[in-house]
Every structure is written in C-alpha cells, then in structure tokens.
Amino acid sequence: MTSCATPLRLTRKQYEARVPQLREDLVQLQVKLKQSPFKILLIIAGYEGAGRGEVINTLSGWLDPRGVETFAFQEPTDEERERPFMWRFWRSLPTSGRIGIYAGSWYTEALREESFSHKTTTEISRELERIQHFEKLLADNGTLVIKVWLHLSKTAQRHRLHTLESDPSTAWRVTPEHWYHFRNYDRIARTARRILKETDRPGATWTVIDAEHERTRNAAVAKLILTSFNAHLRRQKTVSRAIDKRAAARSLQPVGLQRLQALPLDQTLTPLEYEMKREKWLGRLNQAVRAAHAAHRSVVFVFEGWDAAGKGGAIRRLTSAIDARHYRVIPVAKPTDEEKAHHYLWRFWRNVPRAGMVSIYDRSWYGRVLVERLEGFATTKEWQRAYAEINDFENQLTDHGIIVVKFWLHIGKDEQLRRFKERENTPYKRHKINDEDWRNRRKWSGYEVSVGDMLALTDQPYAPWHLIPANDKRHARLLILKTAAKQIETSLGAG
C-alpha cells in the first residue's frame, strides 16, 4: 500500500498553473491507451465528505469524454440480487483502450455492510477474497487497476460537512447518511483499514491520498494516474507473447487423460429401450427444473465434446423437458471484436441467468483451455492460469445457489470419421462440416491431452464433470437426461 505523504498545499495560483499541463498529459495518455491492448480501472474510494464526486467531476473535465466511462453503483436492484455479488461489476467493465472510473465499486457494499454490522466477519472475509481473485484476474489479463483511498481525518470531515451545510448552494450535498458516517467514523475507519490491508496486492495496490485540501487532492490523483500508466506501459512492453507449442501438447495431469481413455464407448441402447425410458426421465427432469424455478435456483448447463459428438441433438432433447419461457440456449462461436476487447470470461459473465432460469451453453468458457490452448490463441501463462479462474467463476455461481451441470460428450476417433463422412454425404447436414473440423481432427491427440487436463483440474465437488460415452446417440441422450435430473434433485435437497 502506498501512502502519499501530505504534499504542500497548492495555492489557487499554483494549481491553475499546473492544470493545463495535467490536462494535456492526461489526453496524451488516452491517445496511447487507445492503441494499447489493455484498459484502466480507476477506483475512487474514501470517507464521506472526502470529495470522491468532486475528483471524478474534475477528471471528467480534463479527460476526453469519448474514452471514459464512469460507473456509480447504489443498492443492488432485484435483477442484480438474483445473480452473484460480482455480476453487476463483471458486465460493466470497459473495453480495452478505455478508462473506467468507479465512484462506487465492489468495495462500496463491503464497506457499508461491515460498517453497519449487516454481515458476519466470515461473510466479509469471503467477499474480500472474491474481490482479490477478481482484481488478480484483471491484472493478469493486463488491466491497469488504480485504487485510490481519499483520507480525511474526523476533524476535517466534520469541518467539511459543516462548511457544505452552512452554504445554501451546497447544503443539498449533505445527507443524514453523511452524518451517520461521521458519528461512526472510528468503526468505519477500522473497517477501511481492514479492507485496504486485505485487498492490497501486486497488480491492484492501494494509494492513500490526503483529501483535506481539494486542489492538492485533485492534482495528486491526476499525477498518480500518469505515473501508474507510464510504469504499466513499460511493463507491458516486456511481456512476451510467445506461444509454447510443446507446453500446449504436454499433459499437466495424466490422471485426467487416463479417465478419458478408460471411458467405455461400446454401450448401446435399442430404439425400444430408449423409447420406454425416455418419457420417464424427461418427466423427472421437468419436475426437477420446475422445482428449481420455484426455489429461485438457476441452472447452468455446459455442453462440451468432440466435433460431431452430438451436443446439438442432446440439447434439443434436454430442452424438450423445459418450459420454453424459462431457458435460453447460448451457442458459443469465435469471439466478436467487442468480446476480444474484454477478458475472455466477460461474454459468459453477461449471460448468467436470473433466479429460477436456465442457461444452456453449447460450448463454453472451456474453450480457453481447449481450442485457444491448442491453436495458440492464448499464451501458455494465459491458459494455465485459466483453470483457477474458471474454478473461481463456477464457485461464485454455486455459492450464489446456481446449479452447474457440466457434460463432456466423448466419441471414438473412428466414430467421428464415420459421422464426418455422413455429414458430407447428407445434403441437410453438410452445413455442419467444414475445413476447420477436419483440421481439428488432425490434432486429435493434442486435444485429447487438453481435455484430460480440463477434466482433472476443473472437476470440483460444486461443479463436477459428467463424462458421457456418446458413440451411441440414444444411450448418450438418455444418460444426459438422467444425470441432469439427478444432479438438480441432489442440489435442491442439499440446499
């Protein structure tokens, strides 16, 4: 944590002499940032009356507004409460090349809740741990996170509130909540020290700035942005983007690959057996999903598998058991330009379902450790740290009560070849096969290693992987219905 020594108070004349250069430097920063593959998040926090709004208004006047987004978060809405705590912050992140200024942030609620004793120490620690993981995820992805705590002594806070209140033109700025914070200054100060201590980490350090003198405060924040950006730019230039093909093909966890290769693919089901059992499990799945809806528990289905493994057909059978008003199928293809300008999880963060609803992902965030790993779209460091990032993401979902059901549809190499040829020879199936499918097939062994690592490193009790032998489509589809129904039932019983 950096604590700025109290600088000499700037006179009005000194301040006005510095402002033109600060403004020019900040705009030049934006020009460089626009050409850079990262974003800046500026978090302004501090005591009531420390001037967070004034600092943000000043910066907004100095910066080019076309490259800045300002976020102010109040009490969560009903829609936001139906998602994990971090959801509204996940989806608000600016794209690369832009600055996001946060008047209220993921710290606002944590500070408020503990200060007012609304949550236990354990709950607050859990939230702060989530924040640490989130900021590390951003920093690892290249984001420049600048966190400012505006410090104001109790005496200075009282003087500031009295001054504002005594002037009719500014009295509206002071609310009963401000005076509540003043009366509870000591407790809020203890909470603030704890938050700053527990969330001050490399890549997301806190800088404490004395906010008693407005002009000095504003100049200090602007200078911090400039020095942080220049240092970050130098660090980014030294980061290697080399792709280690050998690492991509090397197994991290052989046990996962062994589990995959040991899967029996000779299991079959006759049409009659399938027909006799299908309605039973469709009905049971329907009841399980309806029970989850009534309990305001969302369900997230993740379908991964080999090309031509039957994901689409399995999803169609699954959705036939669910009220069409309650589910959404999300096919995942190559990221758009907008999605590429965000963290790879951003496009999935946005689609977390509301309470009681169902999201079905036809391919998912696991692309990071599969196709992006094998095809070199992610560096070795990026895909290797993705396992922990994915586990944390799914843990946040399940902590919030969301039921995560993950399927890997596995077929043999010979069966895939047979299905590829069938698609080429069937007019209404030809759109399902392309050159990329054949190219991926030539990398079968590499993908097999990647799948094995995925299974070993992301198979968690709160979000287990279900391996589906899919050489026989009827057997696979029925097993998926049974597995989905049972996991939802078990989760509801445990909840």
N, C-alpha and C positions, 0 to 999 in steps of 0.2 A: 504494500500500500504506500502510495506517495502522499506525503502531507506537505503542501506548499507552505513554506514559511510566509508569515504575513508580510506582503510586499509593501513598499512605501505607498501611501495613499496618493493616487493621482489627482492632481487638481483638474478643474474643468479644462483649463488651457492645455495642460499636458495630454489629457485624454483626447481632446479634439484634434490635437496634432498627430496622435498615433492612429486614429481611426481610419484615415484614408489608406494608409499602408496595410493595416489589418484587412480591410475590405478587399484591396487588390490581391493580397496574398491568399485570402480565402477563395476568391473567384478563380485564381490560377490553380489552386488545389482542386477545385471542381473540374477544371479542364483536364488535368492529369488523371483525376479519378475516373472520368468518363471513358478514358482509354485503358483503364486498368480492369483486371478480372476479379475485382472484389468490391465490397460495399463498406460503408462506415455506419456503425450504430453508435449514436451519442446518447447516453443515458444521463439525464439530469435528475438528481435526487437531492434531498436535503430537508431541513426543518421548515415548518410552516413560517412564512414571512421572510425566507432566505432569498426569494426572488427568482424561483425557477421559471415562472412565466415571463418575467422581465428579461432573463437571459435568453430564453428561446425567441422572444419577440425581437430582441436586438440581433441575434444571429440570423433570423429570418430576413431582417432588413439588410444585412450585409451580404448574404449569400444570394446566388442566382436561384430564384424560386423554382425554376424548371428542373433542378437537380436535387430537390429536397422534399422529403415527406415528413410531416410532423404527426405524431401519434399521442393522443391523450386518452388514457383508459380510466373509466369510472367503475362503479359497481358492475359486475358481470350481468349481462342480460340473461333471460331464461334460456335462450338458444346457446349461449356460451357456457352456462352452468351444466348443460347436457353433454358437454364434451370435456376432455381432460383439462386440467388447470392451464396448461401452456398453449392450448389450441388457438386462442384468440391472438396470441403473440406469434405463434408459428406462421399463421396465414397473413400477418400484417407486414412481414419482412420486405424491405425494398429490394429491387433488383440490383445486380452488380453495376457499379458505376454511379451509384446514387448514395445520398446521405439520408439516414433515418434518424430523426430527433425524437426522443421519447420523453414526454413530460410526465407521463405515468407509465410505468413499465411493470415487468414481472416482480419488481421489488415493492411496488406500491401496496399490493394486497398483503404481502408477507409482513411488511412493517405495520400496517393497520391492524391485522389480525392479532399479532403477538402483543402489540402495544395495548390493545383493548382486551387482551386475555380471552379472545374468542377461540383460540386453538391451543392444544397442548404443546409442550416443548418438543415432544416426539414428532408431532404433525408438522411443526415449523421446521424442524431439522430435515424432515423428508422433503419439504418444499425447497429448502435451500440446496439440498443435494440435487434436486431436479434442475434448479437454476444453474448450478455448477456444470452439470452434464450438458445442458443446452448451450451455455456460453463456450464450453470447450468444443462442442460440435461446430459452432460457428467459427471459432478461432482456427480450428484445424482446417476448415474449408477456406481460410484466407481472409475472413471478415475482420476488419479492424473494429474492435469493441473498445470504446472510450467511456469510462464510467466516472462521473463527477459527483461528489458529495459536497453540497454547499453548507458549510458550517456556520452556525450562528449561536453565539452564547445566549444563555437565558436572559441576561440583562439586555442584550442587543435585540433579542426577539420581542421582549416587552416594549422596548422603545420603538421598534419598527411598527408594531401593531397599534400602539397609541398614536404615533405620528400619522399613520394612514387613516385611523378612525377619526381623528380630530379635524381632518380636512374633508369638507362635504363632497369634494370632487373625487375622493379616493375611499371614502368610508365604506362604500359598497364592496370593496375588496376584502373586508374583514368579516368573517362569519363566526357563528358560535363555535364551529369546529376548530377554528384557529385558536380561540381562547381555551378550548378543551385541551388542545395540544400544549399550550403554554402551561396550563395547570399541571399537566402530566409530563412536563419536559424531562424530568430525571428518568422516568421509566422509559420514555421514548428514546432518550439518549443511550440507555443501556441496550435497548433493542437494536438501535442503529449500530452501536459498536459491535454487537454480536454478528449482525448481518454483514457488515463490512469485513470483519475478520474471517468469517466462514466462506465468503464468496470472493475474496481477493486471491486470484490465481493467475499464473502466467497466461498471457493472452487476453485477460479480462481483469486487469488490476484497477483498483480504485485510486482516484486522486482527490484529496480533500482540499477544498479551496475556501478560504475565509470570505464570507459573503457580507461582512458588515458594511463595507464601502462599495456601493453599486458600480462605480466606474472601474475601480480596481478589479472587482469581481468579473465584470464583462470582458475586460482585456485579458485577464488570466485564463478564462475559458477559451477564448479565441486562440491564444498562444499555445495552449495545451493541444488543441485540435491540429494546429500546424506542425508542432514538433512531433506529435504522435504519428501523423500521416507521413512525414518525411522519413522517420525511422522505420515505419512499416513498409514503405516503398523500397527502402534499401534491403530490408529482409526478404521481401518478395522476389527481388532480382536474383537472390542467391538460391532460391528454391529450385531444385531440379525437377523437371517434368519427365525424366526418363522412365520408360516402361520396362520393367524387368520381366521378359517373357519366360525366363527359367523359373522365376518365383511363381508366376501365374500357373505354370504346369506342375508345380511341386505340391504334394498333399501336405496340409498342415495337421490334419487329424485323420490318419489312416482308418481309424475305427469307423468313421462315417462312411468311407468308401466300402469297407467290408460289409457294413449293414446294407448298403445299397445293392451290392453284388450278390448278397445272400438272399435277396427277396425272391420268393418262388413265383415264377411267371406262368406256370402251367395250369393255374387254377381256372376253371371254366364254369359256366352256368348255362343250362339249356334254356331255350326260349320259354318253355313251360315253367321251369323253376323260377325264372326271372319274373314272369307274369304273376305267379302265385304269391311271391314275396314283395313285389314292388309296391302294391297298394298299401300293404301293412306299414311299410317304412315311410312311404310318402305321408300317410296319415299321422304317423308318430312324429315325423319331422314337422309337419304342420302344427301339431299341438305344442311341440317344444318351442317353435318360433313364436306362436301366439302367446305362450306363457312368458317368454322373454319380453315381448312387446308390452304385455300387461304389467310386468315388473319394471318397465322402463329400462330394460337392459338391451343395449345394442349388440349386434352380431357382425363380426367382420370375417368373411371367408376369403382365404388366399389360395388360389389355384396356380401351381407351378408344375412343370413337367416337360418332357421332351416334345419337340415338334411332332405333331400328328399323334400325340398320346391320348387325345380325346377330351381335352379340357372343355371345349365349347359344348360338346354333347352332354358332358356331365353337368355343366352349369345349367343347361336347358332343363334337364331332369330335376335338378335341385330347385330351380325357381318355380317349377310346376306345383310345388308344395307350399309356396309362399304367396300371400296376398300381394298382387302387383303394386298396390299402393304403398307397400312397406319395404320394398327393396330397390336397389339400384345396382346394375352391373357396370363395372368400370373396366373397359378394355385398355390395357396399358401398351402403348406403342413407343416409338422413339420420342424423346422429349422435344417439345417445341422450343423455339428460340427463347421465349419468355421463361420456360421451365429450366432451360440451361443456364439462365442468368441467376438462378436461385440454387440453394442447396438441393441435392438430389432427392431428399425426403419431402421437400416443400409441396410437390404436386400430390403427394399422398396425405400429408398433414391436412391439406384443404378439404379432403373428401372423407374425413372421419364422420361417421353417421351420427345423427341426433339420437337422443334416448329412444329406445324401442325400435329403431330402424335397422335395416340390414344393408351392408355394402359387400358386394362380391367382386373381388379383384381377379380379372383374367390376366395373369402375370402381375408382378408387384414390385415392391422395393427391393426384392431379392435379385433383381437384375443387376444391382451394383456388384454383387459377389458372384454373378454368373456371366452374363454376356459382357458386361463392362470390364470384368476381370480378364476374361479370355481374349476379348477383341482389342484390349489396350485403351479403352475409353476412360479408364481410371488408373492412376498410378498405383504402384504396389502398396505404398503407405495408405492411399485412399481406400482401396478395397479391403485391406487388412484391418483397418480401424472400423470399417463398416459393420462388422459382426457385433461389436459392442454397441454401436449406435442403434442398430436395428433392435437388439435386445432391450435397450433402454426405451425405445419408442414403443415396442409391444408391451413392455412392463407398465408404461404410463397408461396405455389403453386398458389393460386388465385391472390395474389399480383403480381405475375410474368405474369399473364394473362391466366394461366391454368384453364380450366373449370372442376370442380369436381362434378360428378353426383353420388350420393350415394343411393343405394336401400337396403331396408330390406324386404325380402320375408317372409310373415307371413302365417302360416297354423295352423289349429287346431290340438290338440293332437290326436283326433280320426282319422283325415285325415292322419296324419303322420303314425299312426299304419297301416292304410289300405295300404299306399304306401310301407312301410317296408315289409309287407307280400307279396305284389305284386312282389317286387324285389326278394324275396326269392323263389317265385314260377315261375319266368320267367328266363330261362337259360341265356339269353343275358344281364340280369340286375343284376344277382347275385353278380357280382364284385362290385356293388355299395353299398352293405350292409355288415357290419362286426360287430364283438362283441362290438367295441367301439361305434357304432351308438346306439346299444341297451343300453349300459351303460350310454351314454349321455341322452337318453330318460328318464331314471330313475331319472335324475336330472332336469327334465323339469322346475319345479317351481324356482329352483335356477338360471337357465339360463334365465328364464323369467324376474326375478329381474334384472339380469345383462344387458339384452337387454334394459329394461326400463331406467336404469341409463345411458346407452350409448346414447340412443335417447335424453334424457333430457340434458345431459352435452356436447354433441358434435353436436347438431343441431344448426348450425350457419348460418346467412344470406349468407355468402360467400360459404358455403358448406352444404346445407340443406339435411336432411334425407327425402327420399320418401318411405312411408310405402305402400307396395303392398299386398293387400289381394290375397293370392295365392292358396286357396283351389280349385279354378277353373283355370287350367293352361292357357286356351285360354284368359280368362279375364286378368290374370296377365301379359301374354306376350304382349298383345295389350297395356295395361296400361303402361308398361315399355317403349315401343316404343314411345308412345305419350309423356310421361313425359320427356324422354331423348331429343326428338326433341325440345320440348318447352323450356327446360332449356338452351339448347345450343343456340337457337334463341334469347332468352331473354338476355343471357350473351353477345352475339355478338352485340345486339342492345345497351346494356348498355355500352359496351366497345367502 
